[in-house]
Structure formats: C-alpha cells, structure tokens
Amino acid sequence: MAAYSASKAGLAAFAVAAAREYRRDGIRIMDARPGHTGTSLSEHLIAGSAPSFPEPLDPDRVAERIVTAIVDGEKDLPSTAF
C-alpha cells in the first residue's frame, strides 16, 4: 500500500502543477479521488492479504460523477464528492 499511496500523492501534486502550467492554453485539469470503487483491483494482490475496505462505490456512478464535474468545470473531486 505504501507504493500505491505514494503514487497517488505524486499524481495529486502533478495535477496542481500541471493545472497552473496549462491554464493559459485553455487546458483544465481535474483531480478526482473517489474512494474504494468496486473493481477487481483488490483481488489481484502482489503479496500478503488485501486490507479491509469499506463498501465499494459503484463504478458507473463514479464515472457519472466525474463526467458531471468535467461538464460543470470542477477542479477538485475529493472522496467526499462521491
């Protein structure tokens, strides 16, 4: 989980920097961070056992929320937005 968490933090920092760099070109960047989404990712372990996750979010609803945010011009979608 450490590598996964570090990569997510790196992506968040990249999104902030890229949004500043590209805004003059009319390119918008949104950082979407849904919580545990019902995919098979947690079933493909590299080692050990999967951590305990909360009830998963429906992938279709997550996608719909992201599309709505794009249309509405939102820039940040924390886990509480899902």
PyMOL Python script that loads the backbone (N, CA, C, O; Angstrom):
from pymol import cmd

cmd.read_pdbstr("""\
ATOM      1  N   MET A   1       0.817  -1.202   0.000  1.00  0.00           N
ATOM      2  CA  MET A   1       0.000   0.000   0.000  1.00  0.00           C
ATOM      3  C   MET A   1       0.860   1.265   0.000  1.00  0.00           C
ATOM      4  O   MET A   1       0.398   2.321  -0.431  1.00  0.00           O
ATOM      5  N   ALA A   2       2.105   1.171   0.478  1.00  0.00           N
ATOM      6  CA  ALA A   2       2.954   2.366   0.531  1.00  0.00           C
ATOM      7  C   ALA A   2       3.237   2.907  -0.865  1.00  0.00           C
ATOM      8  O   ALA A   2       3.130   4.112  -1.095  1.00  0.00           O
ATOM      9  N   ALA A   3       3.589   2.044  -1.779  1.00  0.00           N
ATOM     10  CA  ALA A   3       3.876   2.492  -3.147  1.00  0.00           C
ATOM     11  C   ALA A   3       2.615   3.065  -3.796  1.00  0.00           C
ATOM     12  O   ALA A   3       2.683   4.079  -4.490  1.00  0.00           O
ATOM     13  N   TYR A   4       1.484   2.433  -3.577  1.00  0.00           N
ATOM     14  CA  TYR A   4       0.225   2.914  -4.128  1.00  0.00           C
ATOM     15  C   TYR A   4      -0.103   4.293  -3.568  1.00  0.00           C
ATOM     16  O   TYR A   4      -0.470   5.197  -4.318  1.00  0.00           O
ATOM     17  N   SER A   5       0.027   4.456  -2.261  1.00  0.00           N
ATOM     18  CA  SER A   5      -0.261   5.736  -1.620  1.00  0.00           C
ATOM     19  C   SER A   5       0.698   6.824  -2.101  1.00  0.00           C
ATOM     20  O   SER A   5       0.280   7.958  -2.338  1.00  0.00           O
ATOM     21  N   ALA A   6       1.957   6.493  -2.242  1.00  0.00           N
ATOM     22  CA  ALA A   6       2.938   7.471  -2.710  1.00  0.00           C
ATOM     23  C   ALA A   6       2.641   7.893  -4.143  1.00  0.00           C
ATOM     24  O   ALA A   6       2.795   9.064  -4.491  1.00  0.00           O
ATOM     25  N   SER A   7       2.219   6.955  -4.969  1.00  0.00           N
ATOM     26  CA  SER A   7       1.909   7.310  -6.358  1.00  0.00           C
ATOM     27  C   SER A   7       0.683   8.218  -6.421  1.00  0.00           C
ATOM     28  O   SER A   7       0.634   9.127  -7.249  1.00  0.00           O
ATOM     29  N   LYS A   8      -0.302   7.985  -5.560  1.00  0.00           N
ATOM     30  CA  LYS A   8      -1.490   8.849  -5.531  1.00  0.00           C
ATOM     31  C   LYS A   8      -1.111  10.270  -5.094  1.00  0.00           C
ATOM     32  O   LYS A   8      -1.615  11.244  -5.653  1.00  0.00           O
ATOM     33  N   ALA A   9      -0.238  10.389  -4.112  1.00  0.00           N
ATOM     34  CA  ALA A   9       0.212  11.701  -3.655  1.00  0.00           C
ATOM     35  C   ALA A   9       0.983  12.420  -4.763  1.00  0.00           C
ATOM     36  O   ALA A   9       0.826  13.625  -4.959  1.00  0.00           O
ATOM     37  N   GLY A  10       1.806  11.675  -5.478  1.00  0.00           N
ATOM     38  CA  GLY A  10       2.552  12.259  -6.590  1.00  0.00           C
ATOM     39  C   GLY A  10       1.629  12.752  -7.690  1.00  0.00           C
ATOM     40  O   GLY A  10       1.866  13.814  -8.266  1.00  0.00           O
ATOM     41  N   LEU A  11       0.592  12.005  -7.988  1.00  0.00           N
ATOM     42  CA  LEU A  11      -0.374  12.417  -9.008  1.00  0.00           C
ATOM     43  C   LEU A  11      -1.127  13.677  -8.583  1.00  0.00           C
ATOM     44  O   LEU A  11      -1.409  14.540  -9.414  1.00  0.00           O
ATOM     45  N   ALA A  12      -1.452  13.785  -7.307  1.00  0.00           N
ATOM     46  CA  ALA A  12      -2.141  14.982  -6.814  1.00  0.00           C
ATOM     47  C   ALA A  12      -1.253  16.216  -6.976  1.00  0.00           C
ATOM     48  O   ALA A  12      -1.727  17.272  -7.395  1.00  0.00           O
ATOM     49  N   ALA A  13       0.022  16.085  -6.649  1.00  0.00           N
ATOM     50  CA  ALA A  13       0.954  17.203  -6.806  1.00  0.00           C
ATOM     51  C   ALA A  13       1.127  17.552  -8.281  1.00  0.00           C
ATOM     52  O   ALA A  13       1.200  18.728  -8.639  1.00  0.00           O
ATOM     53  N   PHE A  14       1.191  16.547  -9.125  1.00  0.00           N
ATOM     54  CA  PHE A  14       1.304  16.772 -10.573  1.00  0.00           C
ATOM     55  C   PHE A  14       0.078  17.527 -11.088  1.00  0.00           C
ATOM     56  O   PHE A  14       0.217  18.454 -11.885  1.00  0.00           O
ATOM     57  N   ALA A  15      -1.102  17.147 -10.649  1.00  0.00           N
ATOM     58  CA  ALA A  15      -2.332  17.797 -11.113  1.00  0.00           C
ATOM     59  C   ALA A  15      -2.338  19.279 -10.775  1.00  0.00           C
ATOM     60  O   ALA A  15      -2.731  20.099 -11.605  1.00  0.00           O
ATOM     61  N   VAL A  16      -1.908  19.633  -9.574  1.00  0.00           N
ATOM     62  CA  VAL A  16      -1.857  21.040  -9.170  1.00  0.00           C
ATOM     63  C   VAL A  16      -0.874  21.804 -10.057  1.00  0.00           C
ATOM     64  O   VAL A  16      -1.206  22.874 -10.569  1.00  0.00           O
ATOM     65  N   ALA A  17       0.329  21.265 -10.242  1.00  0.00           N
ATOM     66  CA  ALA A  17       1.341  21.947 -11.048  1.00  0.00           C
ATOM     67  C   ALA A  17       0.922  22.037 -12.510  1.00  0.00           C
ATOM     68  O   ALA A  17       1.063  23.091 -13.130  1.00  0.00           O
ATOM     69  N   ALA A  18       0.412  20.949 -13.061  1.00  0.00           N
ATOM     70  CA  ALA A  18       0.007  20.943 -14.470  1.00  0.00           C
ATOM     71  C   ALA A  18      -1.160  21.897 -14.711  1.00  0.00           C
ATOM     72  O   ALA A  18      -1.213  22.551 -15.753  1.00  0.00           O
ATOM     73  N   ALA A  19      -2.088  21.986 -13.774  1.00  0.00           N
ATOM     74  CA  ALA A  19      -3.216  22.901 -13.923  1.00  0.00           C
ATOM     75  C   ALA A  19      -2.721  24.343 -14.032  1.00  0.00           C
ATOM     76  O   ALA A  19      -3.246  25.124 -14.826  1.00  0.00           O
ATOM     77  N   ARG A  20      -1.730  24.689 -13.248  1.00  0.00           N
ATOM     78  CA  ARG A  20      -1.172  26.043 -13.316  1.00  0.00           C
ATOM     79  C   ARG A  20      -0.433  26.271 -14.634  1.00  0.00           C
ATOM     80  O   ARG A  20      -0.558  27.334 -15.244  1.00  0.00           O
ATOM     81  N   GLU A  21       0.323  25.287 -15.065  1.00  0.00           N
ATOM     82  CA  GLU A  21       1.108  25.424 -16.287  1.00  0.00           C
ATOM     83  C   GLU A  21       0.242  25.513 -17.540  1.00  0.00           C
ATOM     84  O   GLU A  21       0.574  26.251 -18.468  1.00  0.00           O
ATOM     85  N   TYR A  22      -0.845  24.783 -17.579  1.00  0.00           N
ATOM     86  CA  TYR A  22      -1.633  24.678 -18.807  1.00  0.00           C
ATOM     87  C   TYR A  22      -2.884  25.550 -18.852  1.00  0.00           C
ATOM     88  O   TYR A  22      -3.568  25.584 -19.875  1.00  0.00           O
ATOM     89  N   ARG A  23      -3.195  26.253 -17.770  1.00  0.00           N
ATOM     90  CA  ARG A  23      -4.437  27.034 -17.762  1.00  0.00           C
ATOM     91  C   ARG A  23      -4.455  28.112 -18.835  1.00  0.00           C
ATOM     92  O   ARG A  23      -5.518  28.388 -19.392  1.00  0.00           O
ATOM     93  N   ARG A  24      -3.323  28.730 -19.145  1.00  0.00           N
ATOM     94  CA  ARG A  24      -3.269  29.762 -20.189  1.00  0.00           C
ATOM     95  C   ARG A  24      -3.537  29.183 -21.578  1.00  0.00           C
ATOM     96  O   ARG A  24      -3.931  29.907 -22.493  1.00  0.00           O
ATOM     97  N   ASP A  25      -3.325  27.889 -21.729  1.00  0.00           N
ATOM     98  CA  ASP A  25      -3.600  27.214 -23.003  1.00  0.00           C
ATOM     99  C   ASP A  25      -5.042  26.717 -23.079  1.00  0.00           C
ATOM    100  O   ASP A  25      -5.433  26.081 -24.058  1.00  0.00           O
ATOM    101  N   GLY A  26      -5.832  27.009 -22.038  1.00  0.00           N
ATOM    102  CA  GLY A  26      -7.228  26.587 -22.025  1.00  0.00           C
ATOM    103  C   GLY A  26      -7.425  25.127 -21.657  1.00  0.00           C
ATOM    104  O   GLY A  26      -8.500  24.567 -21.874  1.00  0.00           O
ATOM    105  N   ILE A  27      -6.392  24.509 -21.101  1.00  0.00           N
ATOM    106  CA  ILE A  27      -6.486  23.108 -20.698  1.00  0.00           C
ATOM    107  C   ILE A  27      -6.807  23.060 -19.215  1.00  0.00           C
ATOM    108  O   ILE A  27      -6.089  23.624 -18.389  1.00  0.00           O
ATOM    109  N   ARG A  28      -7.900  22.374 -18.890  1.00  0.00           N
ATOM    110  CA  ARG A  28      -8.304  22.226 -17.493  1.00  0.00           C
ATOM    111  C   ARG A  28      -7.889  20.843 -16.995  1.00  0.00           C
ATOM    112  O   ARG A  28      -7.966  19.853 -17.721  1.00  0.00           O
ATOM    113  N   ILE A  29      -7.460  20.804 -15.771  1.00  0.00           N
ATOM    114  CA  ILE A  29      -7.080  19.538 -15.149  1.00  0.00           C
ATOM    115  C   ILE A  29      -7.889  19.375 -13.876  1.00  0.00           C
ATOM    116  O   ILE A  29      -7.975  20.287 -13.053  1.00  0.00           O
ATOM    117  N   MET A  30      -8.477  18.202 -13.729  1.00  0.00           N
ATOM    118  CA  MET A  30      -9.274  17.917 -12.550  1.00  0.00           C
ATOM    119  C   MET A  30      -8.652  16.738 -11.798  1.00  0.00           C
ATOM    120  O   MET A  30      -8.221  15.759 -12.406  1.00  0.00           O
ATOM    121  N   ASP A  31      -8.612  16.844 -10.498  1.00  0.00           N
ATOM    122  CA  ASP A  31      -8.104  15.767  -9.648  1.00  0.00           C
ATOM    123  C   ASP A  31      -9.300  15.063  -9.017  1.00  0.00           C
ATOM    124  O   ASP A  31      -9.942  15.603  -8.116  1.00  0.00           O
ATOM    125  N   ALA A  32      -9.593  13.866  -9.488  1.00  0.00           N
ATOM    126  CA  ALA A  32     -10.703  13.081  -8.950  1.00  0.00           C
ATOM    127  C   ALA A  32     -10.147  11.963  -8.071  1.00  0.00           C
ATOM    128  O   ALA A  32      -9.303  11.178  -8.503  1.00  0.00           O
ATOM    129  N   ARG A  33     -10.635  11.904  -6.825  1.00  0.00           N
ATOM    130  CA  ARG A  33     -10.136  10.912  -5.870  1.00  0.00           C
ATOM    131  C   ARG A  33     -11.287  10.146  -5.221  1.00  0.00           C
ATOM    132  O   ARG A  33     -11.552  10.307  -4.030  1.00  0.00           O
ATOM    133  N   PRO A  34     -11.967   9.317  -6.007  1.00  0.00           N
ATOM    134  CA  PRO A  34     -13.057   8.550  -5.400  1.00  0.00           C
ATOM    135  C   PRO A  34     -12.496   7.565  -4.375  1.00  0.00           C
ATOM    136  O   PRO A  34     -11.329   7.175  -4.431  1.00  0.00           O
ATOM    137  N   GLY A  35     -13.336   7.188  -3.469  1.00  0.00           N
ATOM    138  CA  GLY A  35     -12.938   6.167  -2.504  1.00  0.00           C
ATOM    139  C   GLY A  35     -12.881   4.798  -3.173  1.00  0.00           C
ATOM    140  O   GLY A  35     -12.844   4.685  -4.398  1.00  0.00           O
ATOM    141  N   HIS A  36     -12.875   3.785  -2.355  1.00  0.00           N
ATOM    142  CA  HIS A  36     -12.797   2.401  -2.854  1.00  0.00           C
ATOM    143  C   HIS A  36     -13.939   2.156  -3.836  1.00  0.00           C
ATOM    144  O   HIS A  36     -15.115   2.246  -3.481  1.00  0.00           O
ATOM    145  N   THR A  37     -13.572   1.847  -5.065  1.00  0.00           N
ATOM    146  CA  THR A  37     -14.543   1.628  -6.122  1.00  0.00           C
ATOM    147  C   THR A  37     -14.574   0.136  -6.454  1.00  0.00           C
ATOM    148  O   THR A  37     -13.535  -0.522  -6.489  1.00  0.00           O
ATOM    149  N   GLY A  38     -15.754  -0.378  -6.692  1.00  0.00           N
ATOM    150  CA  GLY A  38     -15.941  -1.819  -6.912  1.00  0.00           C
ATOM    151  C   GLY A  38     -15.330  -2.317  -8.210  1.00  0.00           C
ATOM    152  O   GLY A  38     -16.033  -2.525  -9.199  1.00  0.00           O
ATOM    153  N   THR A  39     -14.026  -2.505  -8.199  1.00  0.00           N
ATOM    154  CA  THR A  39     -13.325  -3.121  -9.318  1.00  0.00           C
ATOM    155  C   THR A  39     -12.596  -4.354  -8.797  1.00  0.00           C
ATOM    156  O   THR A  39     -12.665  -4.656  -7.605  1.00  0.00           O
ATOM    157  N   SER A  40     -11.921  -5.045  -9.651  1.00  0.00           N
ATOM    158  CA  SER A  40     -11.216  -6.253  -9.212  1.00  0.00           C
ATOM    159  C   SER A  40      -9.791  -5.960  -8.761  1.00  0.00           C
ATOM    160  O   SER A  40      -9.028  -6.891  -8.503  1.00  0.00           O
ATOM    161  N   LEU A  41      -9.410  -4.672  -8.660  1.00  0.00           N
ATOM    162  CA  LEU A  41      -8.045  -4.328  -8.274  1.00  0.00           C
ATOM    163  C   LEU A  41      -7.640  -4.980  -6.956  1.00  0.00           C
ATOM    164  O   LEU A  41      -6.527  -5.494  -6.843  1.00  0.00           O
ATOM    165  N   SER A  42      -8.519  -4.970  -5.964  1.00  0.00           N
ATOM    166  CA  SER A  42      -8.171  -5.518  -4.652  1.00  0.00           C
ATOM    167  C   SER A  42      -8.079  -7.039  -4.660  1.00  0.00           C
ATOM    168  O   SER A  42      -7.643  -7.640  -3.678  1.00  0.00           O
ATOM    169  N   GLU A  43      -8.481  -7.656  -5.748  1.00  0.00           N
ATOM    170  CA  GLU A  43      -8.409  -9.118  -5.842  1.00  0.00           C
ATOM    171  C   GLU A  43      -7.095  -9.605  -6.444  1.00  0.00           C
ATOM    172  O   GLU A  43      -6.836 -10.808  -6.467  1.00  0.00           O
ATOM    173  N   HIS A  44      -6.267  -8.691  -6.930  1.00  0.00           N
ATOM    174  CA  HIS A  44      -5.003  -9.055  -7.581  1.00  0.00           C
ATOM    175  C   HIS A  44      -3.837  -8.596  -6.707  1.00  0.00           C
ATOM    176  O   HIS A  44      -3.202  -7.575  -6.975  1.00  0.00           O
ATOM    177  N   LEU A  45      -3.577  -9.357  -5.680  1.00  0.00           N
ATOM    178  CA  LEU A  45      -2.557  -8.995  -4.709  1.00  0.00           C
ATOM    179  C   LEU A  45      -1.162  -9.316  -5.214  1.00  0.00           C
ATOM    180  O   LEU A  45      -0.940 -10.322  -5.888  1.00  0.00           O
ATOM    181  N   ILE A  46      -0.227  -8.436  -4.873  1.00  0.00           N
ATOM    182  CA  ILE A  46       1.177  -8.707  -5.170  1.00  0.00           C
ATOM    183  C   ILE A  46       1.738  -9.600  -4.075  1.00  0.00           C
ATOM    184  O   ILE A  46       2.508 -10.520  -4.351  1.00  0.00           O
ATOM    185  N   ALA A  47       1.357  -9.332  -2.845  1.00  0.00           N
ATOM    186  CA  ALA A  47       1.829 -10.123  -1.703  1.00  0.00           C
ATOM    187  C   ALA A  47       0.866  -9.913  -0.543  1.00  0.00           C
ATOM    188  O   ALA A  47       0.143  -8.918  -0.500  1.00  0.00           O
ATOM    189  N   GLY A  48       0.859 -10.839   0.382  1.00  0.00           N
ATOM    190  CA  GLY A  48       0.057 -10.706   1.586  1.00  0.00           C
ATOM    191  C   GLY A  48      -1.429 -10.809   1.323  1.00  0.00           C
ATOM    192  O   GLY A  48      -1.870 -11.451   0.370  1.00  0.00           O
ATOM    193  N   SER A  49      -2.192 -10.163   2.190  1.00  0.00           N
ATOM    194  CA  SER A  49      -3.645 -10.198   2.045  1.00  0.00           C
ATOM    195  C   SER A  49      -4.169  -8.779   1.881  1.00  0.00           C
ATOM    196  O   SER A  49      -3.535  -7.812   2.303  1.00  0.00           O
ATOM    197  N   ALA A  50      -5.319  -8.676   1.270  1.00  0.00           N
ATOM    198  CA  ALA A  50      -5.910  -7.363   0.998  1.00  0.00           C
ATOM    199  C   ALA A  50      -6.328  -6.694   2.298  1.00  0.00           C
ATOM    200  O   ALA A  50      -6.814  -7.358   3.213  1.00  0.00           O
ATOM    201  N   PRO A  51      -6.138  -5.374   2.384  1.00  0.00           N
ATOM    202  CA  PRO A  51      -6.621  -4.664   3.566  1.00  0.00           C
ATOM    203  C   PRO A  51      -8.145  -4.645   3.565  1.00  0.00           C
ATOM    204  O   PRO A  51      -8.781  -4.915   2.546  1.00  0.00           O
ATOM    205  N   SER A  52      -8.704  -4.330   4.691  1.00  0.00           N
ATOM    206  CA  SER A  52     -10.152  -4.237   4.797  1.00  0.00           C
ATOM    207  C   SER A  52     -10.611  -2.921   4.176  1.00  0.00           C
ATOM    208  O   SER A  52     -10.154  -1.848   4.569  1.00  0.00           O
ATOM    209  N   PHE A  53     -11.508  -3.010   3.215  1.00  0.00           N
ATOM    210  CA  PHE A  53     -12.024  -1.826   2.546  1.00  0.00           C
ATOM    211  C   PHE A  53     -13.472  -1.594   2.958  1.00  0.00           C
ATOM    212  O   PHE A  53     -14.172  -2.529   3.344  1.00  0.00           O
ATOM    213  N   PRO A  54     -13.919  -0.335   2.873  1.00  0.00           N
ATOM    214  CA  PRO A  54     -15.339  -0.059   3.130  1.00  0.00           C
ATOM    215  C   PRO A  54     -16.182  -0.579   1.962  1.00  0.00           C
ATOM    216  O   PRO A  54     -15.647  -1.089   0.977  1.00  0.00           O
ATOM    217  N   GLU A  55     -17.476  -0.447   2.082  1.00  0.00           N
ATOM    218  CA  GLU A  55     -18.370  -0.838   0.992  1.00  0.00           C
ATOM    219  C   GLU A  55     -17.937  -0.106  -0.278  1.00  0.00           C
ATOM    220  O   GLU A  55     -17.759   1.112  -0.250  1.00  0.00           O
ATOM    221  N   PRO A  56     -17.764  -0.825  -1.393  1.00  0.00           N
ATOM    222  CA  PRO A  56     -17.266  -0.170  -2.609  1.00  0.00           C
ATOM    223  C   PRO A  56     -18.305   0.732  -3.280  1.00  0.00           C
ATOM    224  O   PRO A  56     -19.511   0.502  -3.195  1.00  0.00           O
ATOM    225  N   LEU A  57     -17.796   1.754  -3.941  1.00  0.00           N
ATOM    226  CA  LEU A  57     -18.646   2.626  -4.752  1.00  0.00           C
ATOM    227  C   LEU A  57     -18.937   1.931  -6.079  1.00  0.00           C
ATOM    228  O   LEU A  57     -18.132   1.131  -6.556  1.00  0.00           O
ATOM    229  N   ASP A  58     -20.072   2.235  -6.662  1.00  0.00           N
ATOM    230  CA  ASP A  58     -20.444   1.680  -7.956  1.00  0.00           C
ATOM    231  C   ASP A  58     -19.610   2.370  -9.042  1.00  0.00           C
ATOM    232  O   ASP A  58     -19.638   3.597  -9.135  1.00  0.00           O
ATOM    233  N   PRO A  59     -18.870   1.619  -9.864  1.00  0.00           N
ATOM    234  CA  PRO A  59     -18.012   2.236 -10.892  1.00  0.00           C
ATOM    235  C   PRO A  59     -18.783   3.136 -11.864  1.00  0.00           C
ATOM    236  O   PRO A  59     -18.262   4.166 -12.291  1.00  0.00           O
ATOM    237  N   ASP A  60     -20.001   2.766 -12.211  1.00  0.00           N
ATOM    238  CA  ASP A  60     -20.788   3.592 -13.130  1.00  0.00           C
ATOM    239  C   ASP A  60     -21.153   4.934 -12.498  1.00  0.00           C
ATOM    240  O   ASP A  60     -21.147   5.964 -13.173  1.00  0.00           O
ATOM    241  N   ARG A  61     -21.466   4.920 -11.218  1.00  0.00           N
ATOM    242  CA  ARG A  61     -21.809   6.178 -10.529  1.00  0.00           C
ATOM    243  C   ARG A  61     -20.573   7.061 -10.382  1.00  0.00           C
ATOM    244  O   ARG A  61     -20.663   8.285 -10.484  1.00  0.00           O
ATOM    245  N   VAL A  62     -19.421   6.441 -10.142  1.00  0.00           N
ATOM    246  CA  VAL A  62     -18.170   7.205 -10.065  1.00  0.00           C
ATOM    247  C   VAL A  62     -17.908   7.882 -11.408  1.00  0.00           C
ATOM    248  O   VAL A  62     -17.587   9.069 -11.458  1.00  0.00           O
ATOM    249  N   ALA A  63     -18.048   7.124 -12.497  1.00  0.00           N
ATOM    250  CA  ALA A  63     -17.829   7.683 -13.837  1.00  0.00           C
ATOM    251  C   ALA A  63     -18.813   8.813 -14.129  1.00  0.00           C
ATOM    252  O   ALA A  63     -18.430   9.848 -14.675  1.00  0.00           O
ATOM    253  N   GLU A  64     -20.074   8.617 -13.769  1.00  0.00           N
ATOM    254  CA  GLU A  64     -21.088   9.664 -13.986  1.00  0.00           C
ATOM    255  C   GLU A  64     -20.740  10.939 -13.218  1.00  0.00           C
ATOM    256  O   GLU A  64     -20.895  12.044 -13.739  1.00  0.00           O
ATOM    257  N   ARG A  65     -20.279  10.786 -11.999  1.00  0.00           N
ATOM    258  CA  ARG A  65     -19.914  11.944 -11.174  1.00  0.00           C
ATOM    259  C   ARG A  65     -18.744  12.703 -11.797  1.00  0.00           C
ATOM    260  O   ARG A  65     -18.729  13.934 -11.801  1.00  0.00           O
ATOM    261  N   ILE A  66     -17.770  11.970 -12.320  1.00  0.00           N
ATOM    262  CA  ILE A  66     -16.615  12.602 -12.951  1.00  0.00           C
ATOM    263  C   ILE A  66     -17.034  13.346 -14.221  1.00  0.00           C
ATOM    264  O   ILE A  66     -16.581  14.465 -14.460  1.00  0.00           O
ATOM    265  N   VAL A  67     -17.885  12.738 -15.024  1.00  0.00           N
ATOM    266  CA  VAL A  67     -18.361  13.403 -16.238  1.00  0.00           C
ATOM    267  C   VAL A  67     -19.117  14.683 -15.876  1.00  0.00           C
ATOM    268  O   VAL A  67     -18.927  15.714 -16.522  1.00  0.00           O
ATOM    269  N   THR A  68     -19.960  14.629 -14.865  1.00  0.00           N
ATOM    270  CA  THR A  68     -20.688  15.822 -14.414  1.00  0.00           C
ATOM    271  C   THR A  68     -19.709  16.910 -13.981  1.00  0.00           C
ATOM    272  O   THR A  68     -19.899  18.083 -14.302  1.00  0.00           O
ATOM    273  N   ALA A  69     -18.676  16.526 -13.262  1.00  0.00           N
ATOM    274  CA  ALA A  69     -17.678  17.502 -12.805  1.00  0.00           C
ATOM    275  C   ALA A  69     -16.943  18.141 -13.985  1.00  0.00           C
ATOM    276  O   ALA A  69     -16.644  19.334 -13.960  1.00  0.00           O
ATOM    277  N   ILE A  70     -16.657  17.357 -15.001  1.00  0.00           N
ATOM    278  CA  ILE A  70     -15.996  17.904 -16.192  1.00  0.00           C
ATOM    279  C   ILE A  70     -16.906  18.936 -16.854  1.00  0.00           C
ATOM    280  O   ILE A  70     -16.474  20.041 -17.182  1.00  0.00           O
ATOM    281  N   VAL A  71     -18.158  18.565 -17.043  1.00  0.00           N
ATOM    282  CA  VAL A  71     -19.124  19.467 -17.682  1.00  0.00           C
ATOM    283  C   VAL A  71     -19.293  20.750 -16.871  1.00  0.00           C
ATOM    284  O   VAL A  71     -19.413  21.835 -17.439  1.00  0.00           O
ATOM    285  N   ASP A  72     -19.302  20.627 -15.551  1.00  0.00           N
ATOM    286  CA  ASP A  72     -19.514  21.786 -14.672  1.00  0.00           C
ATOM    287  C   ASP A  72     -18.236  22.584 -14.391  1.00  0.00           C
ATOM    288  O   ASP A  72     -18.290  23.608 -13.710  1.00  0.00           O
ATOM    289  N   GLY A  73     -17.097  22.131 -14.904  1.00  0.00           N
ATOM    290  CA  GLY A  73     -15.845  22.860 -14.719  1.00  0.00           C
ATOM    291  C   GLY A  73     -15.227  22.740 -13.346  1.00  0.00           C
ATOM    292  O   GLY A  73     -14.460  23.610 -12.933  1.00  0.00           O
ATOM    293  N   GLU A  74     -15.549  21.670 -12.627  1.00  0.00           N
ATOM    294  CA  GLU A  74     -14.958  21.491 -11.303  1.00  0.00           C
ATOM    295  C   GLU A  74     -13.472  21.155 -11.448  1.00  0.00           C
ATOM    296  O   GLU A  74     -13.045  20.601 -12.461  1.00  0.00           O
ATOM    297  N   LYS A  75     -12.695  21.497 -10.424  1.00  0.00           N
ATOM    298  CA  LYS A  75     -11.246  21.252 -10.468  1.00  0.00           C
ATOM    299  C   LYS A  75     -10.795  20.164  -9.503  1.00  0.00           C
ATOM    300  O   LYS A  75      -9.742  19.555  -9.692  1.00  0.00           O
ATOM    301  N   ASP A  76     -11.589  19.925  -8.477  1.00  0.00           N
ATOM    302  CA  ASP A  76     -11.155  19.004  -7.434  1.00  0.00           C
ATOM    303  C   ASP A  76     -12.346  18.154  -6.976  1.00  0.00           C
ATOM    304  O   ASP A  76     -13.402  18.680  -6.625  1.00  0.00           O
ATOM    305  N   LEU A  77     -12.157  16.861  -6.986  1.00  0.00           N
ATOM    306  CA  LEU A  77     -13.201  15.942  -6.513  1.00  0.00           C
ATOM    307  C   LEU A  77     -12.613  15.044  -5.422  1.00  0.00           C
ATOM    308  O   LEU A  77     -12.118  13.956  -5.717  1.00  0.00           O
ATOM    309  N   PRO A  78     -12.665  15.488  -4.177  1.00  0.00           N
ATOM    310  CA  PRO A  78     -12.173  14.634  -3.085  1.00  0.00           C
ATOM    311  C   PRO A  78     -13.113  13.450  -2.884  1.00  0.00           C
ATOM    312  O   PRO A  78     -14.191  13.400  -3.477  1.00  0.00           O
ATOM    313  N   SER A  79     -12.719  12.532  -2.076  1.00  0.00           N
ATOM    314  CA  SER A  79     -13.525  11.329  -1.854  1.00  0.00           C
ATOM    315  C   SER A  79     -14.922  11.669  -1.343  1.00  0.00           C
ATOM    316  O   SER A  79     -15.867  10.922  -1.596  1.00  0.00           O
ATOM    317  N   THR A  80     -15.063  12.781  -0.631  1.00  0.00           N
ATOM    318  CA  THR A  80     -16.378  13.168  -0.111  1.00  0.00           C
ATOM    319  C   THR A  80     -17.336  13.607  -1.212  1.00  0.00           C
ATOM    320  O   THR A  80     -18.536  13.726  -0.965  1.00  0.00           O
ATOM    321  N   ALA A  81     -16.833  13.850  -2.422  1.00  0.00           N
ATOM    322  CA  ALA A  81     -17.693  14.264  -3.537  1.00  0.00           C
ATOM    323  C   ALA A  81     -18.396  13.081  -4.188  1.00  0.00           C
ATOM    324  O   ALA A  81     -19.226  13.258  -5.080  1.00  0.00           O
ATOM    325  N   PHE A  82     -18.066  11.889  -3.746  1.00  0.00           N
ATOM    326  CA  PHE A  82     -18.655  10.701  -4.328  1.00  0.00           C
ATOM    327  C   PHE A  82     -19.629  10.062  -3.360  1.00  0.00           C
ATOM    328  O   PHE A  82     -20.232   9.037  -3.677  1.00  0.00           O
TER     329      PHE A  82
END
""", "prot")
cmd.dss("prot")
cmd.show_as("cartoon", "prot")
cmd.util.cbc("prot")
cmd.orient("prot")
